[in-house]
């Protein structure tokens, strides 16, 4: 064998060994992260389920919401996180040397449970990403990973917890890869994030977590020019609502901090506003996660004002310092708006609700691939082309707005141009 040929064989052998070694390393790390994420996610999911059940069975418990807000503010101040960076620090940690504090995990777990129990309007994804980021960071520290690998470990944790809570492993994987930097996907995280999501999902299902899934097969229209045009119109409406939602969320938080600098008073006042709003509308449809209202919208039943009220309730809750997330409220707003608007433009209201859910999710997180995967995992693949068209339009027309201000939008939505800006 010639010397050149020998070198080629040796280099290929070394290359194959490096790939195999890296694959096995992430197989172990992602499996461990996913297993821990599945256990933690199942515990968290069941805790929130019980908290919402207690609130619904004891409606007057909402009057303790201001006290719950004071407790949450006190805990965060005691732990040195009075200026809580929330999900933004998790996203930031994937691009920088910043670490996700481990204390965020128990804090967000407890605070989100209190918010749901006492009637605040919040979701669970913010908690999932913060829990997952803390978990991934902890696993990375134990495994003594370097800076670059630590970033992947954080994404593993995000993917695992998202998968455990929503029962959508492929969406969870795509979301973790897409959400950090819009326009650039971290494909090196594909195997770690997918493995973590699948392991976490399997454990959560085994422990009784019910995945998010709806049957709308009887309401999906035939693919033709009319149905595509209707979905595009609805997606454009969702893009506008997403901008309203994101601006309302950010401005409410800014104004609340500016007007009431004391976090104890701010959360207490926020709780009082939620109580007043609840008494005004004379129902608790907009408190907690609102899963029942989402299901009703997907059955074609909706109150015309529902999506507006949920925006207001959620903005006050999160803006004044209560904890949770914005994704389940996003699904609520998208489903109720889509059900209402879909009926006006000739779509079956149930299908309009499904399109609204997916398109609004796409608009506020700027993750079109994850959104298409979400449509498949919760509604099936029958309406794939229509959902994909809706996601494409809502992504483009939603501009550079988003729920996470630390999210980087690296490439323009209008042309092949590097812009490198933060979401508004």
Secondary structure as UniProt FT lines:
FT   HELIX           3..57
FT   HELIX           59..64
FT   HELIX           65..78
FT   TURN            79..80
FT   TURN            82..83
FT   HELIX           87..95
FT   HELIX           103..117
FT   TURN            118..119
FT   HELIX           125..142
FT   TURN            143..144
FT   HELIX           147..166
FT   HELIX           169..178
FT   STRAND          181..182
FT   HELIX           187..189
FT   HELIX           190..206
FT   TURN            207..208
FT   HELIX           217..219
FT   HELIX           225..259
FT   HELIX           263..281
FT   TURN            285..286
FT   HELIX           291..298
FT   TURN            299..300
FT   TURN            304..305
FT   HELIX           306..319
FT   TURN            320..321
FT   HELIX           327..344
FT   TURN            345..346
FT   HELIX           349..365
FT   HELIX           368..379
FT   TURN            382..383
FT   HELIX           384..397
FT   TURN            398..400
FT   TURN            405..406
FT   STRAND          408..411
FT   STRAND          418..422
//
